[in-house]
Amino acid sequence: NMSSSSPPCCYPDGTKPKIVIIGGGVSGICMAVQLKRQLLHTDFIIYESLHDFGGTWLTNIYPGCSCDVPSHLYSFSFSLNPGWTKKFSGQQEILSYFQGVCRENDLYKHAQFGKEVMSCIWQADTNTWAIQVKDLKTGHTETTQANIMINAVGSLRVPLVPSEFSRFGNPSFHSARWDTAIDLAGKRVGIIGSGASAVQIIPEVAPIVDQLYVYQRNPTWAVGRDDGPFSGMTKSLFRFLPFLMRIYRWLLFIKADQVIWQGFLRTGTVLNRLVCAILKYMCVIELKKVKDPVKRHQLTPTYEVGCKRVSVTDKYYPAYNRPNVHVITDKIKEINHDSITTSSSGQVKLDVLVLATGFRVSDYLTPMRIQGVSKDLHDHWHTEPHTYLGMVTHGFPNMFIIYGPNSNLAHNSVIFMIECQVNYVVSVVQQMMARNVASVDVKPEAEEKAYKEVQRTLKNKTVWASDTCGSWYKTKEGQIHALWSSNCVDFWRATRRVEWSHYFLSSK
């Protein structure tokens, strides 16, 4: 379906499409780099509400913040890094890597920081998007026109802050908005949640606080990281013999995509049952690091391994062996100015409260207003953000989403998914210029078929549809909009070519 000739840099009349990228995180960076590398396209703007590139790795600065995917896998295929200091790198090293990619590819000249996109309105008469942008320093708004709009704002972006915690009067903050001005040393600290952020925060703050109270609704399964630094010899080999680094990366990828992936399936094959049993065994072994049998019981999940996110950590369970770390599992009855009361633990006085309560994962692209051909996007999606391959939705021509609905993973590096989507979008833009096409809009029947197949597979073949637990993967209605339904190789197959029969095309 794709031309193998070198990509055109413009339309037959010599013009180029103006492109706006919304978001300067991992997805936006990847998109910008590939526009320049593959299409030699430089007529684009990156709008970013923060003060620099980095997205989630710029905003999340809580103690212990790191990635639970190995660093050599959590990096761009076109910009491998032989200098990773350890297997699982921390926030600052990851941020430095991505900002380094931006400098190497001269992206800063395309970026406008401190600019928030307020609305995007499709103009059918000109086949363009009118994009209203607000300067967060001055409050001034301006409108720019774009032929193609690429939404790369990410999903782990808007903190989920339950309203009842507003009654707490002492210092409190969400883990993604960590307040570095507050010294936790010697304080009585409460942390709400037991997900990925809490798992990383708890071992770091436990040694410095007076008392740490972990308010846990549901415990988490965890496996060990087996983390450690790369030796100088290893880094030198990767630097001077980069094919070794690429082989190592591919081994990590194959392990995740062909073996670990089996632990999240429920197909009943021998391999599936074997991997599930091994994963459960690894989790149980890790849990035995908790010496107190009462705490260990409190921290033992009753749901299947995998239906909630499995944490990857060496430090989490040993932190509970400290006498100043307490687990509170019963329901919160009352929140006061300086305390939280539960039925069994009574009133606990707290100096600081940390909300590790996750993100509004299903509120894709909010609070941005996006008006398509005839509908507002959020009205169009309502409680069901349906897309074609996580990237496009009918009635919103020339709008592409990177790392959108059903694009996340629980077993491998999401950067692989991002690169697949970016390459797909680059192919579309290339062919729009080659075919002299002004706008593309996915056909509703193609979108519906693809979306229903994803939902059917998630429901029938994966652990995430299990009724034994609720997770941020699944909505209240039981739909799974966060995750892709298969492994990464299958997503690569689905996105490696553009099927033009699935699109309406409008000539320039």
N, C-alpha and C positions, 0 to 999 in steps of 0.2 A: 504493500500500500504506500510505501514511502519511496521518494526519489533517492537514488544513491549518488547523485551529482553533488558538487560542492554547494553549500547553502548560499542563496542569494542574500545580499545585504540590503536590498530595497525592492520596492514594487517596480513593475516594468516602466512606470512613468518617472522613476528616480526618487520617489518619496519613500520615507520610512515610517513605520508605525511608532507613535509615541507611547511608551509603556510606563505605567506607574506600578511600583512594588510597594505594598503596604506592610511594613514590618522589617526590622533590621536584625532579626534573630537568625538562627541556623538556616531556616527555609529561605528567608529573603536574601541572605548572603549567597547561598547556593544558586538561587535563581539569577542573581546579578552576575555572578562569575560566569555562568554558562551562556548568558546572553552575549557577554563580551568574547568568550572563548570560541563558542560554536558558531555564532552568527555575526561576530565582529560588530555587534550592535551596542551603541553607546548613548542612544537617545532615550534614556530612562531616568527616573527619579525614584529614590527610596525615601519614603516618609517613615520616620521613627519617632515615637513619642518620648523615648528615653534620650539620654545625653550621649549615647554611644552605641556601637554595634554590640551584639551579644545576647539579646533577648533574655531567656530564662536564666542564663549563666551570668547575666549582668545584675538581675534583680534579686536572685536568691543568693544571699551571702551568710546564711545561718551557719553556726558552728557545725563542722563535719560535712558540709555540703559537697557532694561528689556524685559521680555517675556510676550506676550499677551495671553498666556495660563496659567491657574492657576498652581501654583508650585506643588501642590500635584498630578496633572495630568501630568505635564511636568517633570517626573522623572521615573526612571526605576522601573518596577514592582517588581524586585528582590532586590531592595535597596531603600525602602521607607524612607523618611526623616521626622520624627516627629517634627523637629526643624525649619521648614520654618518659617521665621519671619512674613511674610504677605502673602496675597492671591496671589499677583503677585510679585514675587521676582525680584530683580535687577541683573545686569550682574555679579557683584562680588560674590554675594551669590550663584548664579547658577554655576559659575566657580568653586567655592570652593566645591560645592556638587560633581561635576563630577570628579574633581581631588581627592577628598576624596574616591570616588569609585575606582579610579585607585590605590590609596595606599592600600585600604582594600583588593584588589585582586592582589596585588603585580605585577602590570603591568609595573612599571618603569623599571624593569630589562629586559623587552622585547622590550623597545622602543629605537630607535635611532633618537634623535632630530637633527634638522638642516640638515636633509637629504631629498633631493628632488628627487623623481623618475622621470627620464627623458624619459625612454622608457621601453616597455615590449614587448618581442618578443617570440611567441610560437614556440617551437622546437618539431616538430612532432615525431622525431626519439626517443626522450627520454620522451615525454609527460610532458614536463616541460616548465615553463616560464623563460626566461633570462631577468632579471630585472636590468637595469642600474640605479645606484643611484649616485647622486652628493652631495658631502659634501659642504654645502653653505659657510663654513668658509674657507676651504682650496682650494676649486675648484676641488679637486681630485674626480675622478669617479671610481666606481668599479661595477662589475656585480655579482649578486647573482642568484642562481637557486631556483625555487620554484615549487612544484607540483601543488599548488593551490594559485591563486592570488585573493585577495579580495580588491576591490576598494571602499574605504569609504571616499572619498575626499569631499563629500557634493556638494550641488548645489549653495548655497549662499556664494560663495568663491572668485570669480574673479570680482572685482569692474568694473562696467560699467562707463567709463569716456569719455564722448563725446569729440572728438578732438578739437572742437572749443574753449573749455575753456582753452586750453593751451596758448591762447593769453593773458589771464589775468596774469599780472606780479606780483601783490601783493601776499601775502601768500594765498594758496588755498590747499585744501585736500579733499579727499573722506571721507564720514562719517565712512567707515570701516577702514580707516587709519588715525584716529583722531590724530592731532598733539598737544600733551599736552604741548609743549614748547611755543605755541602761546596763549597769554592771550587775551581773547576777551573783557575784561572789558573796557568799555568806547569806544569801536570800532564801526565803521559802518560795519555791517556784512550782507552779502547776503547768502541766502540758496536756492539752486536749487532743487526743488522737493517737493512733498507733500505726499510721501508714508509713510511706517511704521517707517522708521528711522527719517524722518523729523518731524513726529507727536510727537516723543519722544524728539527730540532735541529742538524744538522751545520753549516749555514752560520752559525749563531749562536755555536757554541762554538769553531769552527775558529780564529778570530782571537785567542782568548785562551789556548788550551792550548799546551803545548810541542809535543806530537805527538798526532795523532788517528788511530786505527786503526779503520777501518770493516770489520767482519766481515760480508760480504755473501753470503748463500746464492743469492739470485736478484736481479738488477738490476730496476729499475723504469722503466717508461716515464713521461715527464713532459712536460707542455706548459706554456708560459709563462702567467703570471698577467696580465701587463700591468696590474699593480697601480698605484695612485696615489691621492692624496688628492682628496676632493671639494672644489671651490672654495667659498668663502663664498657666492658668487652661486648656485651649484647648491643648496646647503643651504637658502638663503633661499627659492628658488623651490619646493623640495619642501615647505617649512614653510607657506608662504602660499598655494600652489597645489597642494594634496595630490593632485589628480587627475593631475598630471604625474608625481609619485612613483609612483602606482599604474600609470600607463602604462609607466614605465620598468621596474617590477617585472614586469609582464606580458610585456614584450619579453624580459627575461631568462628568464622561465619558458618562453615559446614557443621560444626558441633552444635551451634545454636539453631540453625535452620532445619537440620535433618534429624538431630537427636533430641535436643531439649524441647523442640516443638512438639514431639510426640507426647510429652508430659501434659500438654494442654488439650489433647484430643481425647475423644471417647468413641473410638472406632472399634475397639475390641480386638485389634490385631495383636499378635504375640509381641511385636516390638512396642506397641502402644502400652500394653499391660506391664511389660518389663521396665520401660522408662518411668512410668507412673510409680511403680513400686520402688525403684531406685530413688526417685525424687522424694517420695514420702520418707524413705529411710534416712536420706541426707538431712531432711528437716527435723526428724525425731532426734538424730544424733546431735544436731546443733542445739536443740532445745534442752538436752541434758546438761548443757553448760550452766544452767540455772540450778543451783544447789538446793535452795529451799523448796521442798515439795509443794508447799502451798502456793508460792509464787509460780512455780512451774506449771501447776494445774491452772492457775489463772491465765497463764500465757499460752496455753495449749488450745489451738482452734478446734472446733467441732465440725468444721466444713471441709470439703475436699481440698487437697493441695492444688492450687492453681486457679480456683474460681475467683479469688482475690489476688492482687498483685503479690508475688513472692519476693520478699526482700532478700538482698544479697549483702551480707554483713558478717564481719568477724567479731564485732564489738558489742552488738546489741544485747544479747542474752547475758554475757558476763557483767554488764552494768547493773543488772538486777541483784547481783550478789552483794552489792554495797548496802549497808544497813540504812542509809539515808534515802534509798529509792523505794517508793511505795507504789503498788498497783491498786487502783480503785476501779472496780468493774460494775458496781451497781449504778443505777440511773441517778442522774443529778436532779435533786428536788428543788434546790433554791440557789440563786446566785446573788450575792450581796456585794456591797462596796469593796470589801476586803476578804471575802471568803466564799467557799463553795460548800454546799451541804448535800450529802447523800444519805440514803436510808441506813446503811450499815456503818459507814465511816464517820457519820456525824458531820459537824462543821469543821472545816479545815481552813485556817487562816493562811492567806497567800499574799506575798509582796508583789509578785509578778505572775502574769498569766500568758502563756504562749499558745496560740491557736494553730495547731498543725492539722487543720480541718480540710485541707485539699483545695480544689479549684472547681469553678463552675464549668465543668468539662463540656456539658451539652449545650451551653449557650454560645454556640459558634458565632464568631464575628461580632458579638455584641460589645459595646452598645452602639456600634456603627449602624447608621440607617442605609440600607441598600435597596434602591427602587429599580426593578427591572422593567421589562416591556410593559407589564400590566399589574405587577404585584410587588409588594414589599417582601424582601427575602424572609424575614422572620415570620410574617404571616403565611408565606408560602410553605415554609418548613413546619411552623407551629411546634409541635412536640416531636416531630420526626424529620430530622435533617437528612433527607434523601439526596444522594448524588450519584453521578456516574464516575466510578473509580475514585471517589473521594475528591474529585477536582472540579467538576462542572455540574450545573443544574439547569434544567430547561427554563427558558424565559429570562435568562440573564446572559446575553451574548457577550463574548469576549471577556468574560470574567472567569478566572482560574483560581482555584484554592490549592495551596500547598499545605500539606499536613492538616487536611480538613477531616470531615466525618469519615469514619471507618478507615483511617490511615495509620492508626497507632498500633503498637506491638506490645506483647508481653514476654517475648522470648528472644528478641534480636535487636539490632541497632536500627532505630527509626531513621537514621541518616540514609540508610539504603533505600527506604521508602521515599524519602524526600528527593533523593537523586533520581529515582525512577520517575517521579512525578515531574520534576524539573525537566528531564530529558524529553518527556512526553510533550510538555508545553512548548519547549524549544522547537520540537518537530512540527507542532501545529503552527507556530509563528512562521517558521521557515516555509511551510507549504502555503500559508495564506499569502505570502509575498510571491511565491512561485506561481500560484494559481490566480493571482490578482483578486483575492477575496477580502472584502471589507469586514465581514463579521461571520462568526461561527456560533451556532447554538445547538446543543445536543437535543436530539429528538426525544420526546417524552417517553415513547415506548422503549427506546434503548436504555434510557435512564432507569425506568421502572424494572425492566428485566434484570439489569445488572444489580440494582439495589436489592431486589427480592432474592436473588441468588445468594448474595452476601448474607442476608438475614437468615435464609433457610439453612445455609451451611453452619453459621454460628449457632443456630438453635439445635440442629440435629447432630453435629459432630464435635462440638467443643464443650469444655467444662464450664465456660463462662455463662452458659445458659442455665446452669444448675440452680435449683430452687433452694439449696441448702445454705446459700449465703447471698447477701446483697453486696455490691461493690460499685465503685465509681464507673466501672465499665458499662453498667446496666442502668437504664432509667427506671423510674417508678412504674412505667407501663410495661417493663420487661424487655424493651428493645435495647440492642447493643449498638451504639453509634460511635463508640470510641475506637474499636478494634477492627483490623482487617481480619477476614475470615479464614485465611490460610497462611502459608509461610511466605517468605520473601521471594523465593524463586517463582512461585505462582503469581505474585504481584508483578514481577519483572516480565513474565510472559504476557500478562494482561495489558501492560502499558508499553511494551517495546515497539508497537506499531499503532498508528492512528487508523482506526476503521472509519473512513470518511462517510460510509453509508449510514453511520449513526448520527450524522450532523446535518443541519440545515446550513447552507452556505449562501451568503449574500455578496454579489459581485461588487467590486469597487467602482 
